[in-house]
Amino acid sequence: MVRINGKEMDIAGDVLSVYLENAGYDIKRIAVEMNGDILPKSKYNETILKDDDELEVVSFVGGG
């Protein structure tokens, strides 16, 4: 199981970029922390999610 934003998901083996796209995230407007480290966007296509990975996906919101 992979934990994303506190929710357990059975997506081990999936590529991170595919998960993000399927979940409706706009890659240009998010940051991903994986196991305590910020993951560069250049790594999203090559990152395979593994059991016990913990991710926080944060969306940037404009306004003022």
PDB file of N, CA, C, O and CB in Angstrom:
ATOM      1  N   MET A   1       0.836  -1.179   0.000  1.00  0.00           N
ATOM      2  CA  MET A   1       0.000   0.000   0.000  1.00  0.00           C
ATOM      3  C   MET A   1       0.885   1.247   0.000  1.00  0.00           C
ATOM      4  O   MET A   1       1.949   1.278   0.618  1.00  0.00           O
ATOM      5  CB  MET A   1      -0.953  -0.005   1.216  1.00  0.00           C
ATOM      6  N   VAL A   2       0.423   2.250  -0.695  1.00  0.00           N
ATOM      7  CA  VAL A   2       1.078   3.552  -0.765  1.00  0.00           C
ATOM      8  C   VAL A   2       0.172   4.547  -0.050  1.00  0.00           C
ATOM      9  O   VAL A   2      -1.043   4.530  -0.245  1.00  0.00           O
ATOM     10  CB  VAL A   2       1.357   3.989  -2.258  1.00  0.00           C
ATOM     11  N   ARG A   3       0.748   5.403   0.768  1.00  0.00           N
ATOM     12  CA  ARG A   3      -0.032   6.417   1.483  1.00  0.00           C
ATOM     13  C   ARG A   3       0.147   7.756   0.771  1.00  0.00           C
ATOM     14  O   ARG A   3       1.259   8.272   0.661  1.00  0.00           O
ATOM     15  CB  ARG A   3       0.406   6.518   2.987  1.00  0.00           C
ATOM     16  N   ILE A   4      -0.969   8.310   0.289  1.00  0.00           N
ATOM     17  CA  ILE A   4      -0.933   9.602  -0.400  1.00  0.00           C
ATOM     18  C   ILE A   4      -1.868  10.550   0.330  1.00  0.00           C
ATOM     19  O   ILE A   4      -3.067  10.300   0.445  1.00  0.00           O
ATOM     20  CB  ILE A   4      -1.337   9.463  -1.910  1.00  0.00           C
ATOM     21  N   ASN A   5      -1.296  11.644   0.822  1.00  0.00           N
ATOM     22  CA  ASN A   5      -2.052  12.643   1.594  1.00  0.00           C
ATOM     23  C   ASN A   5      -2.855  11.972   2.709  1.00  0.00           C
ATOM     24  O   ASN A   5      -3.999  12.340   2.977  1.00  0.00           O
ATOM     25  CB  ASN A   5      -2.997  13.443   0.667  1.00  0.00           C
ATOM     26  N   GLY A   6      -2.232  10.975   3.356  1.00  0.00           N
ATOM     27  CA  GLY A   6      -2.842  10.312   4.493  1.00  0.00           C
ATOM     28  C   GLY A   6      -3.793   9.180   4.160  1.00  0.00           C
ATOM     29  O   GLY A   6      -4.325   8.538   5.065  1.00  0.00           O
ATOM     30  N   LYS A   7      -4.019   8.919   2.870  1.00  0.00           N
ATOM     31  CA  LYS A   7      -4.959   7.873   2.456  1.00  0.00           C
ATOM     32  C   LYS A   7      -4.188   6.680   1.873  1.00  0.00           C
ATOM     33  O   LYS A   7      -3.346   6.848   0.991  1.00  0.00           O
ATOM     34  CB  LYS A   7      -5.977   8.430   1.413  1.00  0.00           C
ATOM     35  N   GLU A   8      -4.486   5.480   2.374  1.00  0.00           N
ATOM     36  CA  GLU A   8      -3.860   4.259   1.863  1.00  0.00           C
ATOM     37  C   GLU A   8      -4.445   3.923   0.489  1.00  0.00           C
ATOM     38  O   GLU A   8      -5.662   3.917   0.303  1.00  0.00           O
ATOM     39  CB  GLU A   8      -4.065   3.071   2.854  1.00  0.00           C
ATOM     40  N   MET A   9      -3.560   3.646  -0.464  1.00  0.00           N
ATOM     41  CA  MET A   9      -4.003   3.301  -1.815  1.00  0.00           C
ATOM     42  C   MET A   9      -3.222   2.087  -2.307  1.00  0.00           C
ATOM     43  O   MET A   9      -2.025   1.965  -2.047  1.00  0.00           O
ATOM     44  CB  MET A   9      -3.821   4.502  -2.787  1.00  0.00           C
ATOM     45  N   ASP A  10      -3.892   1.208  -3.005  1.00  0.00           N
ATOM     46  CA  ASP A  10      -3.265  -0.001  -3.537  1.00  0.00           C
ATOM     47  C   ASP A  10      -2.762   0.279  -4.951  1.00  0.00           C
ATOM     48  O   ASP A  10      -3.326  -0.211  -5.929  1.00  0.00           O
ATOM     49  CB  ASP A  10      -4.265  -1.200  -3.532  1.00  0.00           C
ATOM     50  N   ILE A  11      -1.685   1.079  -5.050  1.00  0.00           N
ATOM     51  CA  ILE A  11      -1.162   1.464  -6.355  1.00  0.00           C
ATOM     52  C   ILE A  11       0.340   1.189  -6.472  1.00  0.00           C
ATOM     53  O   ILE A  11       1.003   1.741  -7.350  1.00  0.00           O
ATOM     54  CB  ILE A  11      -1.442   2.939  -6.613  1.00  0.00           C
ATOM     55  N   ALA A  12       0.873   0.347  -5.602  1.00  0.00           N
ATOM     56  CA  ALA A  12       2.291  -0.026  -5.696  1.00  0.00           C
ATOM     57  C   ALA A  12       2.541  -0.609  -7.079  1.00  0.00           C
ATOM     58  O   ALA A  12       1.753  -1.415  -7.573  1.00  0.00           O
ATOM     59  CB  ALA A  12       2.694  -1.051  -4.574  1.00  0.00           C
ATOM     60  N   GLY A  13       3.636  -0.202  -7.696  1.00  0.00           N
ATOM     61  CA  GLY A  13       3.970  -0.655  -9.039  1.00  0.00           C
ATOM     62  C   GLY A  13       3.589   0.348 -10.113  1.00  0.00           C
ATOM     63  O   GLY A  13       4.072   0.252 -11.241  1.00  0.00           O
ATOM     64  N   ASP A  14       2.728   1.315  -9.784  1.00  0.00           N
ATOM     65  CA  ASP A  14       2.342   2.349 -10.733  1.00  0.00           C
ATOM     66  C   ASP A  14       3.446   3.393 -10.858  1.00  0.00           C
ATOM     67  O   ASP A  14       4.224   3.601  -9.928  1.00  0.00           O
ATOM     68  CB  ASP A  14       1.023   3.010 -10.304  1.00  0.00           C
ATOM     69  N   VAL A  15       3.505   4.037 -11.999  1.00  0.00           N
ATOM     70  CA  VAL A  15       4.418   5.162 -12.213  1.00  0.00           C
ATOM     71  C   VAL A  15       3.751   6.399 -11.623  1.00  0.00           C
ATOM     72  O   VAL A  15       2.554   6.614 -11.815  1.00  0.00           O
ATOM     73  CB  VAL A  15       4.756   5.363 -13.750  1.00  0.00           C
ATOM     74  N   LEU A  16       4.519   7.206 -10.908  1.00  0.00           N
ATOM     75  CA  LEU A  16       3.967   8.381 -10.237  1.00  0.00           C
ATOM     76  C   LEU A  16       3.232   9.300 -11.212  1.00  0.00           C
ATOM     77  O   LEU A  16       2.123   9.743 -10.914  1.00  0.00           O
ATOM     78  CB  LEU A  16       5.078   9.152  -9.538  1.00  0.00           C
ATOM     79  N   SER A  17       3.824   9.592 -12.364  1.00  0.00           N
ATOM     80  CA  SER A  17       3.186  10.512 -13.314  1.00  0.00           C
ATOM     81  C   SER A  17       1.834   9.989 -13.790  1.00  0.00           C
ATOM     82  O   SER A  17       0.910  10.773 -14.007  1.00  0.00           O
ATOM     83  CB  SER A  17       4.100  10.747 -14.515  1.00  0.00           C
ATOM     84  N   VAL A  18       1.709   8.682 -13.955  1.00  0.00           N
ATOM     85  CA  VAL A  18       0.438   8.088 -14.385  1.00  0.00           C
ATOM     86  C   VAL A  18      -0.608   8.245 -13.281  1.00  0.00           C
ATOM     87  O   VAL A  18      -1.754   8.603 -13.557  1.00  0.00           O
ATOM     88  CB  VAL A  18       0.626   6.586 -14.748  1.00  0.00           C
ATOM     89  N   TYR A  19      -0.219   7.979 -12.037  1.00  0.00           N
ATOM     90  CA  TYR A  19      -1.145   8.178 -10.921  1.00  0.00           C
ATOM     91  C   TYR A  19      -1.623   9.633 -10.879  1.00  0.00           C
ATOM     92  O   TYR A  19      -2.821   9.898 -10.783  1.00  0.00           O
ATOM     93  CB  TYR A  19      -0.472   7.792  -9.580  1.00  0.00           C
ATOM     94  N   LEU A  20      -0.672  10.573 -10.950  1.00  0.00           N
ATOM     95  CA  LEU A  20      -1.029  11.993 -10.849  1.00  0.00           C
ATOM     96  C   LEU A  20      -1.990  12.407 -11.959  1.00  0.00           C
ATOM     97  O   LEU A  20      -2.953  13.133 -11.712  1.00  0.00           O
ATOM     98  CB  LEU A  20       0.230  12.863 -10.900  1.00  0.00           C
ATOM     99  N   GLU A  21      -1.729  11.948 -13.172  1.00  0.00           N
ATOM    100  CA  GLU A  21      -2.605  12.270 -14.306  1.00  0.00           C
ATOM    101  C   GLU A  21      -3.994  11.674 -14.096  1.00  0.00           C
ATOM    102  O   GLU A  21      -5.001  12.354 -14.294  1.00  0.00           O
ATOM    103  CB  GLU A  21      -1.997  11.751 -15.630  1.00  0.00           C
ATOM    104  N   ASN A  22      -4.049  10.411 -13.697  1.00  0.00           N
ATOM    105  CA  ASN A  22      -5.344   9.745 -13.487  1.00  0.00           C
ATOM    106  C   ASN A  22      -6.129  10.367 -12.343  1.00  0.00           C
ATOM    107  O   ASN A  22      -7.360  10.353 -12.348  1.00  0.00           O
ATOM    108  CB  ASN A  22      -5.134   8.262 -13.213  1.00  0.00           C
ATOM    109  N   ALA A  23      -5.411  10.916 -11.355  1.00  0.00           N
ATOM    110  CA  ALA A  23      -6.074  11.544 -10.211  1.00  0.00           C
ATOM    111  C   ALA A  23      -6.499  12.987 -10.516  1.00  0.00           C
ATOM    112  O   ALA A  23      -7.144  13.632  -9.690  1.00  0.00           O
ATOM    113  CB  ALA A  23      -5.147  11.522  -8.995  1.00  0.00           C
ATOM    114  N   GLY A  24      -6.134  13.493 -11.711  1.00  0.00           N
ATOM    115  CA  GLY A  24      -6.579  14.812 -12.119  1.00  0.00           C
ATOM    116  C   GLY A  24      -5.695  15.972 -11.686  1.00  0.00           C
ATOM    117  O   GLY A  24      -6.115  17.127 -11.749  1.00  0.00           O
ATOM    118  N   TYR A  25      -4.478  15.676 -11.248  1.00  0.00           N
ATOM    119  CA  TYR A  25      -3.568  16.745 -10.842  1.00  0.00           C
ATOM    120  C   TYR A  25      -2.982  17.446 -12.066  1.00  0.00           C
ATOM    121  O   TYR A  25      -2.680  16.801 -13.070  1.00  0.00           O
ATOM    122  CB  TYR A  25      -2.439  16.185  -9.956  1.00  0.00           C
ATOM    123  N   ASP A  26      -2.820  18.771 -11.981  1.00  0.00           N
ATOM    124  CA  ASP A  26      -2.124  19.556 -12.993  1.00  0.00           C
ATOM    125  C   ASP A  26      -0.654  19.593 -12.572  1.00  0.00           C
ATOM    126  O   ASP A  26      -0.296  20.276 -11.612  1.00  0.00           O
ATOM    127  CB  ASP A  26      -2.738  21.020 -13.137  1.00  0.00           C
ATOM    128  N   ILE A  27       0.182  18.869 -13.280  1.00  0.00           N
ATOM    129  CA  ILE A  27       1.590  18.704 -12.911  1.00  0.00           C
ATOM    130  C   ILE A  27       2.287  20.054 -12.707  1.00  0.00           C
ATOM    131  O   ILE A  27       3.173  20.174 -11.860  1.00  0.00           O
ATOM    132  CB  ILE A  27       2.323  17.897 -13.988  1.00  0.00           C
ATOM    133  N   LYS A  28       1.896  21.051 -13.468  1.00  0.00           N
ATOM    134  CA  LYS A  28       2.536  22.368 -13.373  1.00  0.00           C
ATOM    135  C   LYS A  28       2.200  23.087 -12.075  1.00  0.00           C
ATOM    136  O   LYS A  28       2.897  24.024 -11.687  1.00  0.00           O
ATOM    137  CB  LYS A  28       2.125  23.230 -14.546  1.00  0.00           C
ATOM    138  N   ARG A  29       1.135  22.654 -11.399  1.00  0.00           N
ATOM    139  CA  ARG A  29       0.654  23.381 -10.222  1.00  0.00           C
ATOM    140  C   ARG A  29       0.745  22.578  -8.927  1.00  0.00           C
ATOM    141  O   ARG A  29       0.035  22.864  -7.963  1.00  0.00           O
ATOM    142  CB  ARG A  29      -0.769  23.803 -10.441  1.00  0.00           C
ATOM    143  N   ILE A  30       1.628  21.563  -8.907  1.00  0.00           N
ATOM    144  CA  ILE A  30       1.760  20.746  -7.698  1.00  0.00           C
ATOM    145  C   ILE A  30       3.226  20.567  -7.323  1.00  0.00           C
ATOM    146  O   ILE A  30       4.133  20.805  -8.121  1.00  0.00           O
ATOM    147  CB  ILE A  30       1.095  19.375  -7.899  1.00  0.00           C
ATOM    148  N   ALA A  31       3.419  20.145  -6.097  1.00  0.00           N
ATOM    149  CA  ALA A  31       4.719  19.669  -5.617  1.00  0.00           C
ATOM    150  C   ALA A  31       4.457  18.326  -4.937  1.00  0.00           C
ATOM    151  O   ALA A  31       3.415  18.129  -4.313  1.00  0.00           O
ATOM    152  CB  ALA A  31       5.412  20.713  -4.622  1.00  0.00           C
ATOM    153  N   VAL A  32       5.395  17.422  -5.063  1.00  0.00           N
ATOM    154  CA  VAL A  32       5.257  16.100  -4.456  1.00  0.00           C
ATOM    155  C   VAL A  32       6.412  15.864  -3.487  1.00  0.00           C
ATOM    156  O   VAL A  32       7.584  15.971  -3.850  1.00  0.00           O
ATOM    157  CB  VAL A  32       5.218  14.990  -5.545  1.00  0.00           C
ATOM    158  N   GLU A  33       6.050  15.542  -2.246  1.00  0.00           N
ATOM    159  CA  GLU A  33       7.033  15.114  -1.262  1.00  0.00           C
ATOM    160  C   GLU A  33       6.901  13.600  -1.161  1.00  0.00           C
ATOM    161  O   GLU A  33       5.806  13.073  -0.961  1.00  0.00           O
ATOM    162  CB  GLU A  33       6.819  15.823   0.143  1.00  0.00           C
ATOM    163  N   MET A  34       8.021  12.912  -1.301  1.00  0.00           N
ATOM    164  CA  MET A  34       8.007  11.446  -1.252  1.00  0.00           C
ATOM    165  C   MET A  34       8.967  10.991  -0.173  1.00  0.00           C
ATOM    166  O   MET A  34      10.169  11.247  -0.251  1.00  0.00           O
ATOM    167  CB  MET A  34       8.389  10.824  -2.632  1.00  0.00           C
ATOM    168  N   ASN A  35       8.442  10.325   0.822  1.00  0.00           N
ATOM    169  CA  ASN A  35       9.244   9.794   1.923  1.00  0.00           C
ATOM    170  C   ASN A  35      10.112  10.882   2.556  1.00  0.00           C
ATOM    171  O   ASN A  35      11.266  10.645   2.913  1.00  0.00           O
ATOM    172  CB  ASN A  35      10.124   8.643   1.428  1.00  0.00           C
ATOM    173  N   GLY A  36       9.536  12.077   2.689  1.00  0.00           N
ATOM    174  CA  GLY A  36      10.213  13.162   3.380  1.00  0.00           C
ATOM    175  C   GLY A  36      11.051  14.086   2.515  1.00  0.00           C
ATOM    176  O   GLY A  36      11.578  15.081   3.011  1.00  0.00           O
ATOM    177  N   ASP A  37      11.185  13.776   1.226  1.00  0.00           N
ATOM    178  CA  ASP A  37      11.989  14.609   0.327  1.00  0.00           C
ATOM    179  C   ASP A  37      11.130  15.134  -0.820  1.00  0.00           C
ATOM    180  O   ASP A  37      10.254  14.432  -1.326  1.00  0.00           O
ATOM    181  CB  ASP A  37      13.192  13.810  -0.226  1.00  0.00           C
ATOM    182  N   ILE A  38      11.393  16.390  -1.226  1.00  0.00           N
ATOM    183  CA  ILE A  38      10.710  16.946  -2.389  1.00  0.00           C
ATOM    184  C   ILE A  38      11.241  16.230  -3.627  1.00  0.00           C
ATOM    185  O   ILE A  38      12.451  16.121  -3.824  1.00  0.00           O
ATOM    186  CB  ILE A  38      10.922  18.502  -2.493  1.00  0.00           C
ATOM    187  N   LEU A  39      10.328  15.750  -4.451  1.00  0.00           N
ATOM    188  CA  LEU A  39      10.704  15.014  -5.657  1.00  0.00           C
ATOM    189  C   LEU A  39      10.696  15.977  -6.843  1.00  0.00           C
ATOM    190  O   LEU A  39       9.677  16.618  -7.098  1.00  0.00           O
ATOM    191  CB  LEU A  39       9.737  13.811  -5.907  1.00  0.00           C
ATOM    192  N   PRO A  40      11.809  16.093  -7.576  1.00  0.00           N
ATOM    193  CA  PRO A  40      11.826  16.966  -8.753  1.00  0.00           C
ATOM    194  C   PRO A  40      10.825  16.481  -9.810  1.00  0.00           C
ATOM    195  O   PRO A  40      10.646  15.278 -10.000  1.00  0.00           O
ATOM    196  CB  PRO A  40      13.247  17.027  -9.355  1.00  0.00           C
ATOM    197  N   LYS A  41      10.182  17.422 -10.488  1.00  0.00           N
ATOM    198  CA  LYS A  41       9.211  17.056 -11.518  1.00  0.00           C
ATOM    199  C   LYS A  41       9.838  16.168 -12.589  1.00  0.00           C
ATOM    200  O   LYS A  41       9.152  15.336 -13.183  1.00  0.00           O
ATOM    201  CB  LYS A  41       8.625  18.311 -12.161  1.00  0.00           C
ATOM    202  N   SER A  42      11.116  16.334 -12.834  1.00  0.00           N
ATOM    203  CA  SER A  42      11.813  15.536 -13.848  1.00  0.00           C
ATOM    204  C   SER A  42      11.848  14.052 -13.489  1.00  0.00           C
ATOM    205  O   SER A  42      12.129  13.216 -14.348  1.00  0.00           O
ATOM    206  CB  SER A  42      13.236  16.051 -14.032  1.00  0.00           C
ATOM    207  N   LYS A  43      11.567  13.716 -12.236  1.00  0.00           N
ATOM    208  CA  LYS A  43      11.591  12.315 -11.784  1.00  0.00           C
ATOM    209  C   LYS A  43      10.214  11.656 -11.798  1.00  0.00           C
ATOM    210  O   LYS A  43      10.118  10.444 -11.607  1.00  0.00           O
ATOM    211  CB  LYS A  43      12.165  12.238 -10.387  1.00  0.00           C
ATOM    212  N   TYR A  44       9.147  12.426 -12.020  1.00  0.00           N
ATOM    213  CA  TYR A  44       7.794  11.863 -11.946  1.00  0.00           C
ATOM    214  C   TYR A  44       7.598  10.702 -12.916  1.00  0.00           C
ATOM    215  O   TYR A  44       6.952   9.714 -12.569  1.00  0.00           O
ATOM    216  CB  TYR A  44       6.763  12.945 -12.230  1.00  0.00           C
ATOM    217  N   ASN A  45       8.152  10.807 -14.140  1.00  0.00           N
ATOM    218  CA  ASN A  45       7.958   9.760 -15.153  1.00  0.00           C
ATOM    219  C   ASN A  45       8.742   8.486 -14.877  1.00  0.00           C
ATOM    220  O   ASN A  45       8.429   7.433 -15.434  1.00  0.00           O
ATOM    221  CB  ASN A  45       8.345  10.286 -16.499  1.00  0.00           C
ATOM    222  N   GLU A  46       9.754   8.570 -14.025  1.00  0.00           N
ATOM    223  CA  GLU A  46      10.593   7.394 -13.777  1.00  0.00           C
ATOM    224  C   GLU A  46      10.447   6.843 -12.363  1.00  0.00           C
ATOM    225  O   GLU A  46      11.127   5.885 -11.994  1.00  0.00           O
ATOM    226  CB  GLU A  46      12.039   7.737 -14.030  1.00  0.00           C
ATOM    227  N   THR A  47       9.567   7.440 -11.577  1.00  0.00           N
ATOM    228  CA  THR A  47       9.391   7.001 -10.191  1.00  0.00           C
ATOM    229  C   THR A  47       8.294   5.946 -10.112  1.00  0.00           C
ATOM    230  O   THR A  47       7.128   6.214 -10.402  1.00  0.00           O
ATOM    231  CB  THR A  47       9.053   8.199  -9.275  1.00  0.00           C
ATOM    232  N   ILE A  48       8.692   4.744  -9.714  1.00  0.00           N
ATOM    233  CA  ILE A  48       7.752   3.641  -9.523  1.00  0.00           C
ATOM    234  C   ILE A  48       7.363   3.620  -8.045  1.00  0.00           C
ATOM    235  O   ILE A  48       8.227   3.561  -7.170  1.00  0.00           O
ATOM    236  CB  ILE A  48       8.376   2.260  -9.976  1.00  0.00           C
ATOM    237  N   LEU A  49       6.080   3.667  -7.779  1.00  0.00           N
ATOM    238  CA  LEU A  49       5.602   3.658  -6.396  1.00  0.00           C
ATOM    239  C   LEU A  49       5.763   2.264  -5.797  1.00  0.00           C
ATOM    240  O   LEU A  49       5.467   1.257  -6.439  1.00  0.00           O
ATOM    241  CB  LEU A  49       4.123   4.109  -6.323  1.00  0.00           C
ATOM    242  N   LYS A  50       6.241   2.230  -4.548  1.00  0.00           N
ATOM    243  CA  LYS A  50       6.488   0.961  -3.864  1.00  0.00           C
ATOM    244  C   LYS A  50       5.662   0.890  -2.589  1.00  0.00           C
ATOM    245  O   LYS A  50       5.248   1.915  -2.046  1.00  0.00           O
ATOM    246  CB  LYS A  50       7.990   0.792  -3.544  1.00  0.00           C
ATOM    247  N   ASP A  51       5.427  -0.327  -2.118  1.00  0.00           N
ATOM    248  CA  ASP A  51       4.753  -0.495  -0.835  1.00  0.00           C
ATOM    249  C   ASP A  51       5.483   0.313   0.224  1.00  0.00           C
ATOM    250  O   ASP A  51       6.713   0.365   0.244  1.00  0.00           O
ATOM    251  CB  ASP A  51       4.682  -1.989  -0.433  1.00  0.00           C
ATOM    252  N   ASP A  52       4.722   0.935   1.096  1.00  0.00           N
ATOM    253  CA  ASP A  52       5.211   1.737   2.211  1.00  0.00           C
ATOM    254  C   ASP A  52       5.729   3.119   1.814  1.00  0.00           C
ATOM    255  O   ASP A  52       6.214   3.850   2.677  1.00  0.00           O
ATOM    256  CB  ASP A  52       6.294   0.996   2.907  1.00  0.00           C
ATOM    257  N   ASP A  53       5.641   3.507   0.522  1.00  0.00           N
ATOM    258  CA  ASP A  53       5.962   4.884   0.154  1.00  0.00           C
ATOM    259  C   ASP A  53       4.920   5.807   0.772  1.00  0.00           C
ATOM    260  O   ASP A  53       3.746   5.452   0.880  1.00  0.00           O
ATOM    261  CB  ASP A  53       6.014   5.060  -1.399  1.00  0.00           C
ATOM    262  N   GLU A  54       5.361   6.990   1.174  1.00  0.00           N
ATOM    263  CA  GLU A  54       4.461   8.011   1.701  1.00  0.00           C
ATOM    264  C   GLU A  54       4.639   9.278   0.899  1.00  0.00           C
ATOM    265  O   GLU A  54       5.743   9.815   0.800  1.00  0.00           O
ATOM    266  CB  GLU A  54       4.720   8.271   3.204  1.00  0.00           C
ATOM    267  N   LEU A  55       3.539   9.758   0.321  1.00  0.00           N
ATOM    268  CA  LEU A  55       3.580  10.950  -0.512  1.00  0.00           C
ATOM    269  C   LEU A  55       2.622  12.006   0.019  1.00  0.00           C
ATOM    270  O   LEU A  55       1.560  11.701   0.561  1.00  0.00           O
ATOM    271  CB  LEU A  55       3.240  10.604  -1.965  1.00  0.00           C
ATOM    272  N   GLU A  56       3.027  13.242  -0.154  1.00  0.00           N
ATOM    273  CA  GLU A  56       2.161  14.380   0.078  1.00  0.00           C
ATOM    274  C   GLU A  56       2.155  15.154  -1.238  1.00  0.00           C
ATOM    275  O   GLU A  56       3.204  15.561  -1.736  1.00  0.00           O
ATOM    276  CB  GLU A  56       2.649  15.274   1.309  1.00  0.00           C
ATOM    277  N   VAL A  57       0.968  15.349  -1.787  1.00  0.00           N
ATOM    278  CA  VAL A  57       0.820  16.112  -3.023  1.00  0.00           C
ATOM    279  C   VAL A  57       0.170  17.435  -2.642  1.00  0.00           C
ATOM    280  O   VAL A  57      -0.928  17.469  -2.086  1.00  0.00           O
ATOM    281  CB  VAL A  57      -0.036  15.329  -4.107  1.00  0.00           C
ATOM    282  N   VAL A  58       0.869  18.523  -2.951  1.00  0.00           N
ATOM    283  CA  VAL A  58       0.408  19.851  -2.573  1.00  0.00           C
ATOM    284  C   VAL A  58       0.132  20.644  -3.839  1.00  0.00           C
ATOM    285  O   VAL A  58       0.987  20.751  -4.718  1.00  0.00           O
ATOM    286  CB  VAL A  58       1.450  20.578  -1.672  1.00  0.00           C
ATOM    287  N   SER A  59      -1.082  21.204  -3.925  1.00  0.00           N
ATOM    288  CA  SER A  59      -1.445  22.046  -5.071  1.00  0.00           C
ATOM    289  C   SER A  59      -1.206  23.501  -4.731  1.00  0.00           C
ATOM    290  O   SER A  59      -1.483  23.949  -3.619  1.00  0.00           O
ATOM    291  CB  SER A  59      -2.919  21.824  -5.481  1.00  0.00           C
ATOM    292  N   PHE A  60      -0.686  24.236  -5.707  1.00  0.00           N
ATOM    293  CA  PHE A  60      -0.485  25.671  -5.548  1.00  0.00           C
ATOM    294  C   PHE A  60      -1.755  26.385  -5.988  1.00  0.00           C
ATOM    295  O   PHE A  60      -2.352  26.046  -7.010  1.00  0.00           O
ATOM    296  CB  PHE A  60       0.749  26.166  -6.367  1.00  0.00           C
ATOM    297  N   VAL A  61      -2.156  27.370  -5.208  1.00  0.00           N
ATOM    298  CA  VAL A  61      -3.377  28.118  -5.492  1.00  0.00           C
ATOM    299  C   VAL A  61      -3.001  29.586  -5.647  1.00  0.00           C
ATOM    300  O   VAL A  61      -2.311  30.154  -4.800  1.00  0.00           O
ATOM    301  CB  VAL A  61      -4.450  27.921  -4.362  1.00  0.00           C
ATOM    302  N   GLY A  62      -3.458  30.186  -6.728  1.00  0.00           N
ATOM    303  CA  GLY A  62      -3.200  31.607  -6.942  1.00  0.00           C
ATOM    304  C   GLY A  62      -4.226  32.459  -6.232  1.00  0.00           C
ATOM    305  O   GLY A  62      -5.239  31.952  -5.749  1.00  0.00           O
ATOM    306  N   GLY A  63      -3.973  33.722  -6.169  1.00  0.00           N
ATOM    307  CA  GLY A  63      -4.933  34.632  -5.551  1.00  0.00           C
ATOM    308  C   GLY A  63      -4.207  35.632  -4.689  1.00  0.00           C
ATOM    309  O   GLY A  63      -2.981  35.627  -4.582  1.00  0.00           O
ATOM    310  N   GLY A  64      -4.991  36.482  -4.084  1.00  0.00           N
ATOM    311  CA  GLY A  64      -4.325  37.468  -3.264  1.00  0.00           C
ATOM    312  C   GLY A  64      -5.257  38.342  -2.527  1.00  0.00           C
ATOM    313  O   GLY A  64      -4.821  39.226  -1.790  1.00  0.00           O
TER     314      GLY A  64
END
